[in-house]
């Protein structure tokens, strides 16, 4: 009988994890608290097995961080709960969604697969049990659903490079020529992201070559400050 893979994936989807970490923030804000205090903040009487599983899920999404004295709500979670703007919120959601290594792997290989195909992959290739596979699929679909919602406004991540791109068409000022817009955005670090917007009738790779030269100039400008 196939043995279920050790729990290297969140036991719930990102939407549930975000709701849960909000309870921790509402009660304790950015205070470092014990795992038992976190368990009580999210509705458990003590640090039981289910409480540990829920806490582990928040940690796997990067919503809780370990401290020498306990746990606290992460900066990533704050970007989701209290974003500076909508772009910040969506970028943080994507970062959290792909924190679990297994979710990142499945997004690259099985994002469009049916549940049956995904379940077969989990059981035959990764050693999941039937129950474990079903739980993983539910959490994975929920999490990717949040990313898909984000993509409506900010593009989808390139599965190989992590780039994000969006293309829209708008009419030019004379209402006769179609202006295309391509938006690329990348997370550069936990607190910094970049966004490039190209607008015109014909957007070509050569335009990015020109842009690269401007980026080099910007790099020199930053070093000079």
N, C-alpha and C positions, 0 to 999 in steps of 0.2 A: 504494500500500500504506500502511495506517495506521502511523504512527510511534508507538512506545511513549513514553508520557509520561515525562518525566525523573523520577528516583526520589524523589518527595516523600512516599513512604510506606515503612514498614518492610519489609524483605525477609523478615522472619519474624514469627510471631505473638507476642503478649505472653507466653505461657507459656514459649516458648523464650528470649525476651529476659530474662525473670526468672531462668531457670536459668543463663544466661550471665553476667549481672551478678553473680550469687552467686559465681561463680568469681573474679571480679575482687575482690570484697569479701573472700573467704576468703584471697586471697593478699596483697592490699595494704591492706585495711581502707579507711580514709578518706584514704590518702596520695594526693597528686597525682602521677600517673605519666605517662610519655610514651605516645603511641598504640602505639608498638612494644612497650612493656611490657604494655599491655592486651592486645595481640594474643597475646603469649606466655602471658599468664595464662589466656586462654580456649582455648588449645590449638593456636595457630598458631606456626610457626617464625619467621615474620617478618610485617611489615606488608604482607601480600599483598592482592590485590584482594578475595578472599573475607573476609579479616580486616577490611578497611575497611568492607565491606558490613555485616558483623555489628556492628561498632562504631557505624556510622551508625544501625542499627536501634535499638540501646540508647539512643542520643541522641534519636531521634525519639519514643521512649516516655517520655523524661525521666528515664531511669535512670542516665545518665552526663551530667555537666555539664562544660563547657569551663572551664578555668582558664588564666591567663596562662602557666603552666608545663606544662600538659598536661591530663589528664582525671582525674576522680575520681567515685566513686559518689555519686549525688545523695541528698538528704534524702528525696525521694519513694521512691527505691529502698529506703532503710532502713525506711520505713514499711511496705513490702511484705515485706521480708526479716525485720525485727525489729519488728513492730507492738506498740504498747502494749496493744492488745486486738483482738478480732475485728472490731469496727466500724472501727477505724483501718485494719486490713488491707484490708477490703473497699472503704473509701473511697479508699484509695491505689490499689488496682487499677483502680477506675473512672476516677480521674484520669489514670492512665497510659494506659488504653485509649483515651481520647478526646484525648490529646495530639496524635496525627497528625491534621491538619486534614481529610485525605481520609477517614479513618475516621469522624470526627465527622459529616462530610457524608453519607456512605453510611448511617450509623446513622439519620440523620433521614429519608432518602429510600428506602433499599433494604434495611432490616434484615430484613424478612419476604420479600424477593424470592427467587425460585429462583436457583440458580447460573447457569442459562442467561440469565435476565433481567438479572442483575447483569453477566454477561460482555458481553452485548449493549450495556448502558449504558456500560461501560468502553471498549469498542472504538469504538462509533459516536459517543458524546458526549465522551469524554475522551481519545481518541486512543491507547489502549493497543493493543499487539500481542496476538495470541492467547496467546503465552507469558506476557507481562506480566500479562494479565488473570487467567490461572489462578493465577499466583503471588500476586497481590493478593488474590484471593478466598480462597485458603488461609489467608493471614495474617489477613485480616479475620474469617473464620469462627472461627479459633482465638481471636482476641482477644475477640470478642463472646461466645464460649462462656464465657470467664472472667467476664465481666460478668454473664451470665445465671446462673451459679452463685452469684455474689454476691447477685443479686436475690432468691434464695430466702429469704434472711434479712433483707435490708435494702432491698428495693424496687428498682424499675427507674427509670432517669433519664427524666424527661419530655423528649421530643425537642426541644421548643421552649425550655423554660426551664432545663433542667438539674435541676429538682426531682426528688426521689425519694419515692415513696410506697408503702406496703404496707398491706393491709387483712387482718385476721384476725378470726375470730369465736370467742368463748369463752362458756361458760355463766356466768351470774351466780351469786351465792351461794346463791340458792334453786333453782338448776338449772332454772329455768323461763324466765327472760328471757335473751336472747342479748346479750352485750356485744360490741360491735364495737370494734376497735382500728385506728386509722389512724396510720401513722408516716410523717412527712415528714423528709427529711434533705437538707442542702445543704452543699457545700464552700464555705466563706467565704474561705479563703485557702489557701496551701500547707500551713499547720500548724494551721488551725482549721476545724472543721466544726460544724454545728448539727443537732440532732435534736428534733423535736416529736412527742409521742405523745398522741393523742386517744383516750379510751376512754369508751364509753357505749352505750346502746341505740340512740339516734338522734343521729348526728353530722351537724351542719348547718353550712353556710357562715357563719351568724351567730356560731357559736362562735369562728371565726377572727377575726371583727371584735372580739370581746371580748379574744381573745388578743393582738391587735395593741396594745391599750391597755396590757396588762401588759408587752409588749415595750418600749413607749415608756418606761414606768417603769424597766425594767431598764437602758435606755440612759442615763437620768438618773443612776441609781445608779453605773454604770460611770464616767461623767464626774466624779462626785463623789469617786471613790477615787483 
